[in-house]
């Protein structure tokens, strides 16, 4: 598909939803992508990227940040509590705050480092036992506990169940954000980002449609 085609589709989806072009931030998901593919997207002007693994991101992004101004890095994969220090050092946003043990670690590191990435709470909209995320009815209490720690979450994130129509999950996330005074919605991936934009997404996470299929070797 490619970066420019995705940008064109984002603009068309914003217009179709009655939203101003430029309201949606494209996170190019670069996990497990070969360096030449990532560099070609950097060369094309993309500056917001998503990674799933702290160690992988540590191994490649410091050098690219030295070469390309304005890079913004988003953590979009599950975050182990023992990686909180490195995550706060490296990432500008963390989309997967999903439990109090992680919230406490992040609060400690934010206080120690004086660096405060944007935080999104991951919501398990499908109530899937195998999936990370706060359950919808537990969100108000979880958010209050995060704020008691001095954290200031700015949005919600979800990954709808693969077999489900994603739209009801996007609508639930939007309602939860509105009820809890959170301005940002991280939802929508390569297969469904246009539906997510129609339902109010502020951040979409697109990988294979930009870079091509991943090679896990």
Secondary structure, DSSP 8 states (H G I E B T S, - for coil): --HHHHHHHHHHHHHHTT--TT-SEEEEE-TT--HHHHHHHHHTT--EEEES-HHHHHHHHHHHHHHSTT-EEEE-S---GGGHHHHHHH-SEEEEE-SHHHHHHHHHHHHHH----EEEEEB-TT--TTS-SB-GGGHHHHHHHHHHTT----EEE----TTS-SHHHHHHHHHHHHHTT--EEE---TTTHHHHHHTT-SEEEE-HHHH-S----
